[in-house]
């Protein structure tokens, strides 16, 4: 099991020059790739645009997951969300590092 403390996180130029921001979330899960996927949503990023998250769900010789991103289930305060996009309302949009600006964010449709 992995437990993450995202109560106070670093935004933008991490890990050395971050701006501290309050997210107010603690999470736990049995698969780090699934947690990274959920955390991307909490931060307003599109996980399919992040190579580390996207590639974790690809088929490979030694897979990190045995499920698809759409099969990840998130529960908040005991209530399971209908889909991962519902996480967006529980987090907020964070700014990526300068080199990633325009590459990670969800579109504002």
C-alpha positions in Angstrom: 0.0 0.0 0.0 1.2 3.5 -0.8 0.1 6.5 1.3 0.6 10.0 0.0 0.5 13.3 1.8 -0.7 16.0 -0.6 -2.0 18.3 2.1 0.7 20.9 1.2 2.3 20.4 -2.2 4.9 22.2 -4.4 3.6 23.9 -7.5 5.5 24.8 -10.6 9.3 24.7 -10.5 9.8 21.5 -8.4 11.3 19.9 -6.7 13.8 22.6 -5.7 12.0 25.9 -6.3 8.3 25.1 -5.7 5.6 27.4 -4.6 3.9 25.8 -1.6 0.2 25.2 -2.2 -2.6 23.7 -0.2 -4.3 20.7 -1.8 -5.6 19.2 1.5 -5.6 15.6 0.3 -4.2 12.4 1.7 -4.5 9.3 -0.5 -3.8 5.6 -0.3 -3.8 2.9 -2.8 -2.3 -0.5 -3.8 -0.9 0.7 -7.2 1.4 3.7 -7.6 0.4 4.1 -11.3 -3.3 4.3 -10.3 -2.4 6.9 -7.6 -0.4 9.0 -10.1 -3.4 8.9 -12.5 -5.7 10.1 -9.7 -3.3 12.8 -8.6 -3.1 14.1 -12.1 -6.8 14.6 -12.0 -6.6 16.3 -8.6 -4.1 18.7 -10.0 -6.1 19.5 -13.2 -3.6 17.7 -15.5 -4.5 15.4 -18.3 -2.8 12.1 -17.3 -2.8 11.0 -21.0 -0.4 13.9 -21.7 2.0 12.9 -19.0 4.4 10.3 -20.4 5.2 8.7 -17.0 1.5 8.2 -16.2 0.5 7.3 -19.8 3.3 4.8 -20.2 2.6 3.1 -16.9 -0.6 1.7 -18.5 1.0 0.4 -21.7 1.6 -3.3 -22.3 5.2 -4.2 -21.6 7.3 -7.3 -20.6 7.0 -6.5 -16.9 3.8 -4.5 -16.6 3.1 -2.0 -13.8 -0.6 -2.6 -14.0 -3.0 -5.3 -15.1 -5.9 -2.9 -15.7 -6.8 0.1 -17.9 -6.9 3.7 -16.7 -10.7 3.6 -17.0 -10.8 0.8 -14.5 -9.2 2.9 -11.7 -11.8 3.6 -9.0 -11.5 6.5 -6.6 -13.4 6.9 -3.4 -13.5 10.2 -1.5 -14.8 10.1 2.1 -16.3 6.6 1.5 -18.1 7.6 -1.8 -16.9 6.0 -5.0 -16.9 8.4 -7.9 -18.6 7.5 -11.1 -15.5 8.4 -13.3 -12.1 9.9 -12.9 -13.2 13.3 -14.3 -15.3 13.7 -11.2 -12.1 14.1 -9.3 -11.6 17.5 -10.9 -14.2 19.0 -8.6 -12.3 17.8 -5.5 -8.9 19.3 -6.5 -7.9 22.4 -8.3 -5.8 23.4 -11.4 -2.1 23.6 -10.6 0.5 25.3 -12.7 3.1 22.9 -14.3 6.8 23.6 -14.5 7.7 26.1 -17.2 9.0 23.5 -19.6 5.7 21.6 -19.3 3.3 24.5 -19.6 0.9 23.9 -22.4 1.7 20.1 -22.4 0.0 18.7 -19.3 -3.1 20.8 -18.7 -6.6 19.6 -19.5 -8.4 21.6 -22.2 -11.0 24.1 -21.0 -13.9 22.7 -23.1 
